[in-house]
């Protein structure tokens, strides 16, 4: 590969680890509008729990962690826990509401299985 003529190295922008749908971005904006004082964003992590091993968890955060993935959305900052990124690369996060439930829904190509209730997954 030939370097650019001006001698500068071009750095390609890295795509976000996950795709947020417009509905998910709006829900993040709504959460941040009502967030406790000192909140800097909303963070997605995959703690170990549930019958399949890992679960999705979305929480307020009051400080940015060094290895977290940071995604700027129209409504505020969304973080992905640094230890969870590998489990989530290529995923889509949506917000779905119907007559009976409301919540974030994940389409995760890395998940090899999930529990019957859909609360946890395995990679």
Beta strands, then each sheet from edge to edge (+ up, - down):
strand 1: 18-20
strand 2: 41-45
strand 3: 54-55
strand 4: 57-61
strand 5: 69-73
strand 6: 76-80
strand 7: 91-97
strand 8: 102-107
strand 9: 113-114
strand 10: 120-122
sheet 1: 1+ 7+ 8-
sheet 2: 4+ 2- 6- 5+
sheet 3: 3+ 10- 9+
end
